[in-house]
Structure formats: C-alpha cells, structure tokens
Amino acid sequence: MIRIGMVTIDTRDARKLAAWWAERLGGEITTDMDGWFCVVSLPGSETALGFQKIDDPTPGKNRLHLDLSREPGDDRERLVAEWIAAGATHLGRRGEEGFLWDTFADPDGNEFCIDDPEG
C-alpha cells in the first residue's frame, strides 16, 4: 500500500518557511538538515510538510497547493486577518455558493487555500 508521507515545497530559505508553516499550523520542525531540508510534523496528521532549499525555485503559479480546512463556526474575517498579519497574502475569495474558499500565498509566494465550510 502506498500513502502520502510528505508534501515538499521548494524554497530559497527552508528554515524560515518551515518555521512559518509550523507556527501557522501548530506543528513543529522535527528534522533540520543544516537548513537545506526541513520537515514539519503536524498534529493529528500522518502527512508531514517538507521544505527543500534550492537556488532557483520554479517561477509562476505552483501546480500543487495545500487545501486547508477551518472549523465551522470559526470567524472567517478574523482568520483572514490573522493569516495576513502573519505574513500571508490574501489573493481573494473564490468559488460559488456552497463551495467557497480563500486563496492565499505564503511568504515565498506559494499559493494555498482555506475552505469556508459555511459558504
């Protein structure tokens, strides 16, 4: 049986981006290979996030992105403001009634989404 063990993101600064994501998702950096590769373990998840230092990340829109879920009842406006204050860029609210999400970019420009379970 094959399962997803880790999703790895290319970056110019693996430690910095790993720390950012660990803080935002309540995870911890469990592996730091001299700053060229870091692993963030996430609470309640068997899938980790990897951050790989490379000299020249691929430019443009990423072809793979994280879809994060928020709890029903969490205040959407507060959540958006918190992610922006932490360094994310809010790229907009998308979708249609019954299937809405907010799209962001992390400090390195990698896009990710947070769903709106009440949308």
C-alpha positions in Angstrom: 0.0 0.0 0.0 1.3 3.4 -0.9 0.4 6.5 1.1 1.4 10.2 1.1 4.1 10.7 3.7 5.1 14.3 2.9 4.4 17.2 0.6 7.7 19.0 -0.2 7.9 22.7 -1.1 10.9 24.2 -2.8 12.2 27.4 -1.3 15.3 29.6 -1.0 15.2 29.5 2.8 14.0 26.1 4.1 14.3 27.0 7.8 12.4 30.3 7.6 9.5 28.9 5.6 9.3 25.7 7.7 9.1 27.8 10.8 6.4 30.0 9.3 4.2 26.9 8.4 4.9 25.2 11.7 3.7 28.3 13.6 0.6 28.7 11.4 -0.5 25.0 11.6 0.6 24.3 15.2 3.3 21.9 14.0 6.9 21.5 14.9 10.2 21.2 12.9 11.2 17.6 13.6 14.1 17.5 11.1 16.6 20.2 10.1 19.4 19.1 7.8 21.6 22.1 8.1 19.0 24.4 6.6 18.9 22.6 3.2 15.9 20.4 4.1 13.4 20.7 7.0 10.4 18.6 8.0 7.4 19.9 9.8 5.2 17.4 11.6 1.6 18.4 12.0 -0.7 17.5 14.9 -3.2 14.8 14.1 -1.7 14.1 10.6 0.4 11.3 9.3 1.4 13.6 6.4 4.4 16.0 7.0 5.5 19.1 5.2 9.0 19.2 3.7 10.9 22.3 2.8 13.8 21.9 0.4 16.3 24.7 -0.2 17.0 25.2 -3.8 18.8 28.1 -5.6 16.1 28.9 -8.1 12.5 27.9 -7.3 10.2 27.5 -10.3 8.6 30.8 -11.1 4.9 31.3 -11.6 1.9 29.7 -10.2 2.5 26.5 -8.3 0.9 23.4 -9.8 0.3 21.7 -6.5 -1.1 23.6 -3.5 -2.3 22.8 0.0 -6.1 22.9 0.7 -6.6 23.6 4.4 -9.8 23.3 6.4 -11.2 25.5 9.1 -13.7 24.5 11.7 -17.3 25.6 11.2 -18.0 28.5 13.4 -14.5 30.0 13.2 -14.8 33.6 12.2 -13.7 33.9 8.6 -12.8 37.6 8.7 -10.6 37.0 11.8 -8.9 34.0 10.2 -8.1 36.0 7.1 -6.7 38.9 9.2 -4.6 36.6 11.3 -3.0 34.9 8.2 -2.3 38.3 6.7 -0.8 39.6 9.9 1.5 36.5 10.0 2.8 37.3 6.5 0.5 35.6 4.1 -1.0 37.5 1.1 -4.8 37.2 0.6 -5.4 36.6 -3.1 -9.2 36.5 -2.8 -12.3 34.6 -2.0 -13.3 32.2 -4.7 -15.9 29.6 -5.6 -19.7 29.7 -5.7 -22.4 29.3 -3.1 -21.9 26.0 -1.3 -18.3 25.7 -2.3 -16.2 28.7 -1.2 -12.6 29.2 -0.1 -10.0 31.9 0.4 -6.8 31.7 -1.6 -3.5 33.0 -0.1 0.2 33.0 -0.8 2.8 32.2 1.8 5.8 34.5 2.3 7.6 32.7 -0.6 4.6 33.1 -2.9 3.3 29.5 -2.8 -0.4 29.5 -3.1 -2.7 27.7 -0.7 -6.4 27.7 0.1 -8.5 27.6 3.3 -12.0 26.4 2.8 -15.2 28.1 4.0 -17.4 25.3 5.4 -20.2 27.7 5.8 -20.0 29.0 2.3 
